[in-house]
Amino acid sequence: PELLVPGQVYRFDIDLWASSNVFFPGHRPRVPVTSSNFPRFDRNLNTEAIHREAVGQVAINTVLHDELRASHIVLPVIDR
């Protein structure tokens, strides 16, 4: 792991593992973007010293979606 540089654009490919959801007309799936998933996983206070920090730092997560950076989610469709 290494720290990210503020203001620099990074590409991430994230595998959300196999899951099963049925989306009906009108449903709007959402993917929350965060730098932590506490208490499911250990806390992340967004500093260098993971597991030793006492004070956290606010993280601002931005998902870019424009002509050059077309963020997307791939949802396979399986006929029933």
The first five atom37 places (N, CA, C, CB, O) and aatype in JSON, in Angstrom:
{
  "aatype": [14, 6, 10, 10, 19, 14, 7, 5, 19, 18, 1, 13, 3, 9, 3, 10, 17, 0, 15, 15, 2, 19, 13, 13, 14, 7, 8, 1, 14, 1, 19, 14, 19, 16, 15, 15, 2, 13, 14, 1, 13, 3, 1, 2, 10, 2, 16, 6, 0, 9, 8, 1, 6, 0, 19, 7, 5, 19, 0, 9, 2, 16, 19, 10, 8, 3, 6, 10, 1, 0, 15, 8, 9, 19, 10, 14, 19, 9, 3, 1],
  "atom_mask": [
    [1, 1, 1, 1, 1],
    [1, 1, 1, 1, 1],
    [1, 1, 1, 1, 1],
    [1, 1, 1, 1, 1],
    [1, 1, 1, 1, 1],
    [1, 1, 1, 1, 1],
    [1, 1, 1, 0, 1],
    [1, 1, 1, 1, 1],
    [1, 1, 1, 1, 1],
    [1, 1, 1, 1, 1],
    [1, 1, 1, 1, 1],
    [1, 1, 1, 1, 1],
    [1, 1, 1, 1, 1],
    [1, 1, 1, 1, 1],
    [1, 1, 1, 1, 1],
    [1, 1, 1, 1, 1],
    [1, 1, 1, 1, 1],
    [1, 1, 1, 1, 1],
    [1, 1, 1, 1, 1],
    [1, 1, 1, 1, 1],
    [1, 1, 1, 1, 1],
    [1, 1, 1, 1, 1],
    [1, 1, 1, 1, 1],
    [1, 1, 1, 1, 1],
    [1, 1, 1, 1, 1],
    [1, 1, 1, 0, 1],
    [1, 1, 1, 1, 1],
    [1, 1, 1, 1, 1],
    [1, 1, 1, 1, 1],
    [1, 1, 1, 1, 1],
    [1, 1, 1, 1, 1],
    [1, 1, 1, 1, 1],
    [1, 1, 1, 1, 1],
    [1, 1, 1, 1, 1],
    [1, 1, 1, 1, 1],
    [1, 1, 1, 1, 1],
    [1, 1, 1, 1, 1],
    [1, 1, 1, 1, 1],
    [1, 1, 1, 1, 1],
    [1, 1, 1, 1, 1],
    [1, 1, 1, 1, 1],
    [1, 1, 1, 1, 1],
    [1, 1, 1, 1, 1],
    [1, 1, 1, 1, 1],
    [1, 1, 1, 1, 1],
    [1, 1, 1, 1, 1],
    [1, 1, 1, 1, 1],
    [1, 1, 1, 1, 1],
    [1, 1, 1, 1, 1],
    [1, 1, 1, 1, 1],
    [1, 1, 1, 1, 1],
    [1, 1, 1, 1, 1],
    [1, 1, 1, 1, 1],
    [1, 1, 1, 1, 1],
    [1, 1, 1, 1, 1],
    [1, 1, 1, 0, 1],
    [1, 1, 1, 1, 1],
    [1, 1, 1, 1, 1],
    [1, 1, 1, 1, 1],
    [1, 1, 1, 1, 1],
    [1, 1, 1, 1, 1],
    [1, 1, 1, 1, 1],
    [1, 1, 1, 1, 1],
    [1, 1, 1, 1, 1],
    [1, 1, 1, 1, 1],
    [1, 1, 1, 1, 1],
    [1, 1, 1, 1, 1],
    [1, 1, 1, 1, 1],
    [1, 1, 1, 1, 1],
    [1, 1, 1, 1, 1],
    [1, 1, 1, 1, 1],
    [1, 1, 1, 1, 1],
    [1, 1, 1, 1, 1],
    [1, 1, 1, 1, 1],
    [1, 1, 1, 1, 1],
    [1, 1, 1, 1, 1],
    [1, 1, 1, 1, 1],
    [1, 1, 1, 1, 1],
    [1, 1, 1, 1, 1],
    [1, 1, 1, 1, 1]
  ],
  "atom_positions": [
    [[0.82, -1.2, 0.0], [0.0, 0.0, 0.0], [0.85, 1.26, 0.0], [-0.93, 0.0, 1.2], [1.93, 1.3, 0.6]],
    [[0.37, 2.26, -0.67], [1.06, 3.55, -0.66], [0.02, 4.67, -0.69], [2.04, 3.67, -1.86], [-1.1, 4.48, -1.16]],
    [[0.41, 5.81, -0.19], [-0.51, 6.95, -0.14], [-0.79, 7.47, -1.54], [0.07, 8.07, 0.74], [0.06, 7.4, -2.42]],
    [[-1.98, 8.0, -1.73], [-2.35, 8.63, -2.99], [-1.99, 10.1, -2.92], [-3.86, 8.44, -3.3], [-1.97, 10.7, -1.84]],
    [[-1.72, 10.68, -4.08], [-1.38, 12.09, -4.17], [-2.67, 12.89, -4.38], [-0.35, 12.36, -5.33], [-3.38, 12.65, -5.35]],
    [[-2.97, 13.84, -3.49], [-4.19, 14.64, -3.65], [-4.21, 15.33, -5.01], [-4.29, 15.7, -2.53], [-3.21, 15.88, -5.46]],
    [[-5.38, 15.28, -5.67], [-5.55, 15.93, -6.96], [-5.14, 15.07, -8.15], [0.0, 0.0, 0.0], [-5.49, 15.4, -9.29]],
    [[-4.42, 13.99, -7.92], [-4.01, 13.11, -9.03], [-5.14, 12.12, -9.3], [-2.68, 12.36, -8.7], [-5.8, 11.66, -8.37]],
    [[-5.35, 11.8, -10.59], [-6.4, 10.87, -10.98], [-5.83, 9.46, -11.02], [-7.01, 11.27, -12.35], [-4.77, 9.24, -11.61]],
    [[-6.52, 8.51, -10.41], [-6.1, 7.11, -10.39], [-7.21, 6.25, -10.99], [-5.77, 6.65, -8.95], [-8.39, 6.57, -10.87]],
    [[-6.83, 5.16, -11.62], [-7.8, 4.2, -12.12], [-7.8, 3.0, -11.18], [-7.47, 3.77, -13.59], [-6.75, 2.47, -10.82]],
    [[-9.01, 2.58, -10.79], [-9.16, 1.4, -9.95], [-10.14, 0.44, -10.61], [-9.65, 1.79, -8.53], [-11.22, 0.85, -11.03]],
    [[-9.77, -0.81, -10.72], [-10.69, -1.87, -11.14], [-11.0, -2.67, -9.89], [-10.07, -2.78, -12.3], [-10.11, -3.29, -9.3]],
    [[-12.25, -2.65, -9.47], [-12.64, -3.26, -8.21], [-13.61, -4.41, -8.49], [-13.27, -2.22, -7.24], [-14.68, -4.2, -9.05]],
    [[-13.22, -5.6, -8.09], [-14.08, -6.77, -8.24], [-15.0, -6.84, -7.01], [-13.23, -8.08, -8.4], [-14.52, -6.99, -5.89]],
    [[-16.28, -6.73, -7.23], [-17.23, -6.77, -6.13], [-17.69, -8.19, -5.83], [-18.43, -5.9, -6.43], [-18.67, -8.38, -5.11]],
    [[-17.02, -9.17, -6.37], [-17.31, -10.58, -6.18], [-18.7, -10.92, -6.7], [-17.2, -10.95, -4.7], [-19.52, -10.04, -6.97]],
    [[-18.91, -12.17, -6.83], [-20.21, -12.63, -7.33], [-21.3, -12.36, -6.3], [-20.16, -14.14, -7.68], [-21.13, -12.62, -5.11]],
    [[-22.38, -11.85, -6.77], [-23.54, -11.64, -5.9], [-24.78, -11.79, -6.77], [-23.51, -10.24, -5.2], [-24.68, -11.9, -7.99]],
    [[-25.9, -11.81, -6.16], [-27.13, -12.0, -6.91], [-28.16, -10.97, -6.45], [-27.68, -13.44, -6.73], [-28.55, -10.94, -5.28]],
    [[-28.59, -10.14, -7.38], [-29.63, -9.16, -7.1], [-30.59, -9.14, -8.27], [-29.03, -7.74, -6.86], [-30.2, -9.35, -9.42]],
    [[-31.84, -8.9, -7.98], [-32.84, -8.74, -9.03], [-33.22, -7.26, -9.04], [-34.1, -9.67, -8.8], [-33.65, -6.71, -8.02]],
    [[-33.07, -6.64, -10.2], [-33.45, -5.24, -10.35], [-34.71, -5.17, -11.2], [-32.3, -4.42, -11.0], [-34.73, -5.62, -12.34]],
    [[-35.73, -4.62, -10.64], [-36.99, -4.47, -11.35], [-37.05, -3.07, -11.98], [-38.19, -4.7, -10.41], [-36.29, -2.19, -11.59]],
    [[-37.95, -2.87, -12.95], [-38.07, -1.54, -13.55], [-38.25, -0.47, -12.47], [-39.25, -1.5, -14.53], [-39.06, -0.63, -11.56]],
    [[-37.49, 0.6, -12.58], [-37.55, 1.68, -11.61], [-36.5, 1.58, -10.52], [0.0, 0.0, 0.0], [-36.23, 2.57, -9.84]],
    [[-35.91, 0.41, -10.33], [-34.84, 0.27, -9.34], [-33.62, 1.06, -9.8], [-34.47, -1.22, -9.11], [-33.35, 1.16, -10.99]],
    [[-32.89, 1.6, -8.84], [-31.69, 2.37, -9.14], [-30.55, 1.86, -8.26], [-31.92, 3.9, -8.92], [-30.42, 2.27, -7.11]],
    [[-29.73, 0.94, -8.8], [-28.62, 0.43, -7.99], [-27.63, 1.53, -7.65], [-27.9, -0.71, -8.71], [-27.46, 2.48, -8.42]],
    [[-26.98, 1.41, -6.51], [-26.02, 2.42, -6.09], [-24.79, 1.72, -5.53], [-26.64, 3.39, -5.03], [-24.88, 0.64, -4.96]],
    [[-23.64, 2.34, -5.71], [-22.39, 1.84, -5.17], [-21.78, 2.95, -4.3], [-21.4, 1.4, -6.32], [-21.32, 3.96, -4.83]],
    [[-21.79, 2.78, -2.98], [-21.18, 3.79, -2.13], [-19.66, 3.76, -2.26], [-21.6, 3.59, -0.66], [-19.06, 2.69, -2.33]],
    [[-19.05, 4.91, -2.29], [-17.59, 5.03, -2.38], [-17.09, 5.62, -1.08], [-17.15, 5.91, -3.61], [-17.5, 6.7, -0.67]],
    [[-16.19, 4.89, -0.42], [-15.68, 5.33, 0.88], [-14.27, 4.82, 1.07], [-16.59, 4.83, 2.02], [-13.84, 3.92, 0.35]],
    [[-13.55, 5.38, 1.99], [-12.19, 4.92, 2.26], [-12.14, 4.03, 3.5], [-11.25, 6.11, 2.44], [-11.07, 3.69, 3.98]],
    [[-13.32, 3.66, 4.0], [-13.36, 2.83, 5.2], [-14.62, 1.99, 5.21], [-13.28, 3.69, 6.46], [-15.61, 2.34, 4.57]],
    [[-14.59, 0.89, 5.92], [-15.76, 0.04, 6.08], [-15.78, -0.48, 7.52], [-15.76, -1.13, 5.05], [-15.96, -1.68, 7.76]],
    [[-15.58, 0.44, 8.46], [-15.56, 0.09, 9.87], [-16.99, -0.07, 10.37], [-14.79, 1.16, 10.7], [-17.82, 0.78, 10.03]],
    [[-17.34, -1.05, 11.12], [-16.51, -2.0, 11.86], [-16.28, -3.32, 11.13], [-17.14, -2.28, 13.18], [-15.63, -4.21, 11.68]],
    [[-16.79, -3.47, 9.9], [-16.58, -4.73, 9.18], [-15.09, -5.01, 8.97], [-17.29, -4.69, 7.82], [-14.63, -6.13, 9.15]],
    [[-14.35, -3.97, 8.6], [-12.9, -4.06, 8.47], [-12.28, -3.06, 9.43], [-12.44, -3.8, 6.99], [-12.97, -2.16, 9.91]],
    [[-11.01, -3.2, 9.7], [-10.35, -2.29, 10.63], [-10.48, -0.85, 10.13], [-8.87, -2.66, 10.8], [-10.6, -0.61, 8.93]],
    [[-10.46, 0.09, 11.04], [-10.63, 1.5, 10.71], [-9.5, 2.02, 9.84], [-10.73, 2.33, 11.98], [-8.38, 1.5, 9.86]],
    [[-9.8, 3.05, 9.07], [-8.8, 3.74, 8.25], [-8.99, 5.22, 8.51], [-8.96, 3.39, 6.7], [-9.99, 5.81, 8.08]],
    [[-8.06, 5.83, 9.19], [-8.17, 7.25, 9.51], [-7.48, 8.13, 8.48], [-7.59, 7.53, 10.89], [-7.27, 9.32, 8.71]],
    [[-7.11, 7.54, 7.33], [-6.57, 8.28, 6.19], [-5.25, 8.97, 6.49], [-7.56, 9.29, 5.73], [-5.0, 10.09, 6.03]],
    [[-4.41, 8.31, 7.25], [-3.08, 8.83, 7.54], [-2.05, 7.77, 7.18], [-2.95, 9.25, 9.03], [-2.41, 6.65, 6.82]],
    [[-0.79, 8.11, 7.28], [0.28, 7.18, 6.95], [0.37, 6.01, 7.91], [1.58, 7.89, 6.92], [0.61, 4.88, 7.49]],
    [[0.19, 6.26, 9.16], [0.48, 5.27, 10.2], [-0.74, 4.41, 10.5], [0.96, 5.95, 11.47], [-1.35, 4.56, 11.57]],
    [[-1.11, 3.52, 9.6], [-2.28, 2.67, 9.81], [-2.07, 1.82, 11.05], [-2.55, 1.78, 8.57], [-0.98, 1.27, 11.25]],
    [[-3.08, 1.71, 11.86], [-3.11, 0.97, 13.13], [-2.36, 1.69, 14.25], [-2.52, -0.41, 12.94], [-2.33, 1.19, 15.37]],
    [[-1.76, 2.84, 13.98], [-1.06, 3.56, 15.04], [-1.55, 4.99, 15.18], [0.44, 3.56, 14.77], [-1.11, 5.71, 16.08]],
    [[-2.45, 5.42, 14.32], [-2.89, 6.8, 14.34], [-3.88, 7.03, 15.49], [-3.53, 7.19, 13.01], [-4.61, 6.13, 15.9]],
    [[-3.88, 8.24, 15.97], [-4.8, 8.61, 17.04], [-5.83, 9.61, 16.54], [-4.03, 9.2, 18.24], [-6.95, 9.67, 17.05]],
    [[-5.46, 10.41, 15.54], [-6.33, 11.44, 15.0], [-6.54, 11.18, 13.52], [-5.74, 12.86, 15.24], [-5.58, 10.93, 12.78]],
    [[-7.78, 11.25, 13.09], [-8.08, 11.0, 11.69], [-8.0, 12.24, 10.83], [0.0, 0.0, 0.0], [-7.94, 13.36, 11.33]],
    [[-7.99, 12.01, 9.53], [-7.97, 13.09, 8.55], [-9.13, 12.83, 7.59], [-6.59, 13.18, 7.79], [-9.29, 11.7, 7.12]],
    [[-9.91, 13.84, 7.28], [-11.05, 13.68, 6.39], [-10.55, 13.35, 4.99], [-11.93, 14.95, 6.37], [-9.63, 13.99, 4.48]],
    [[-11.17, 12.35, 4.36], [-10.84, 11.98, 2.98], [-11.98, 12.43, 2.07], [-10.59, 10.44, 2.85], [-13.15, 12.28, 2.42]],
    [[-11.63, 12.96, 0.93], [-12.63, 13.34, -0.07], [-12.44, 12.4, -1.26], [-12.48, 14.85, -0.51], [-11.42, 12.43, -1.93]],
    [[-13.45, 11.56, -1.5], [-13.41, 10.61, -2.61], [-14.24, 11.16, -3.75], [-13.94, 9.2, -2.17], [-15.38, 11.57, -3.55]],
    [[-13.67, 11.18, -4.94], [-14.35, 11.71, -6.12], [-14.35, 10.66, -7.21], [-13.69, 13.01, -6.6], [-13.3, 10.1, -7.53]],
    [[-15.5, 10.4, -7.79], [-15.59, 9.5, -8.95], [-15.78, 10.39, -10.17], [-16.77, 8.45, -8.8], [-16.76, 11.12, -10.27]],
    [[-14.82, 10.32, -11.09], [-14.89, 11.14, -12.3], [-15.69, 10.41, -13.37], [-13.46, 11.48, -12.82], [-15.55, 9.2, -13.54]],
    [[-16.5, 11.14, -14.07], [-17.28, 10.54, -15.16], [-17.43, 11.59, -16.25], [-18.69, 10.03, -14.66], [-18.34, 12.43, -16.21]],
    [[-16.54, 11.53, -17.21], [-16.61, 12.43, -18.35], [-16.11, 11.68, -19.58], [-15.76, 13.73, -18.09], [-15.92, 10.47, -19.52]],
    [[-15.9, 12.38, -20.68], [-15.5, 11.74, -21.92], [-14.19, 10.96, -21.79], [-15.37, 12.77, -23.01], [-14.04, 9.89, -22.38]],
    [[-13.25, 11.49, -21.04], [-11.95, 10.84, -20.9], [-11.93, 9.76, -19.83], [-10.91, 11.87, -20.58], [-11.13, 8.83, -19.89]],
    [[-12.82, 9.88, -18.86], [-12.83, 8.94, -17.73], [-14.27, 8.46, -17.52], [-12.26, 9.6, -16.42], [-14.97, 8.94, -16.62]],
    [[-14.67, 7.54, -18.33], [-16.06, 7.06, -18.29], [-16.2, 5.98, -17.21], [-16.49, 6.5, -19.67], [-16.14, 4.79, -17.51]],
    [[-16.37, 6.41, -15.97], [-16.58, 5.46, -14.88], [-17.82, 4.63, -15.17], [-16.7, 6.19, -13.51], [-18.81, 5.14, -15.69]],
    [[-17.75, 3.36, -14.83], [-18.9, 2.51, -15.13], [-18.93, 1.29, -14.21], [-18.87, 2.07, -16.59], [-17.95, 0.95, -13.55]],
    [[-20.07, 0.66, -14.19], [-20.28, -0.57, -13.44], [-20.76, -1.6, -14.46], [-21.31, -0.38, -12.25], [-21.68, -1.33, -15.23]],
    [[-20.15, -2.78, -14.47], [-20.56, -3.85, -15.38], [-21.49, -4.78, -14.61], [-19.32, -4.64, -15.95], [-21.1, -5.41, -13.63]],
    [[-22.73, -4.86, -15.07], [-23.71, -5.75, -14.46], [-24.16, -6.77, -15.5], [-24.93, -4.94, -13.91], [-24.88, -6.43, -16.43]],
    [[-23.72, -8.02, -15.34], [-24.15, -9.03, -16.31], [-25.64, -9.31, -16.17], [-23.35, -10.34, -16.12], [-26.19, -9.27, -15.07]],
    [[-26.29, -9.59, -17.29], [-27.71, -9.88, -17.29], [-27.9, -11.37, -17.54], [-28.45, -9.03, -18.36], [-27.37, -11.92, -18.51]],
    [[-28.65, -12.0, -16.67], [-28.93, -13.43, -16.8], [-30.42, -13.6, -16.94], [-28.38, -14.25, -15.57], [-31.19, -13.2, -16.06]],
    [[-30.85, -14.19, -18.06], [-32.28, -14.43, -18.27], [-32.78, -15.52, -17.33], [-32.56, -14.81, -19.73], [-32.1, -16.51, -17.1]],
    [[-33.98, -15.31, -16.81], [-34.56, -16.32, -15.92], [-35.39, -17.28, -16.69], [-35.39, -15.68, -14.84], [-35.96, -18.2, -16.11]]
  ]
}
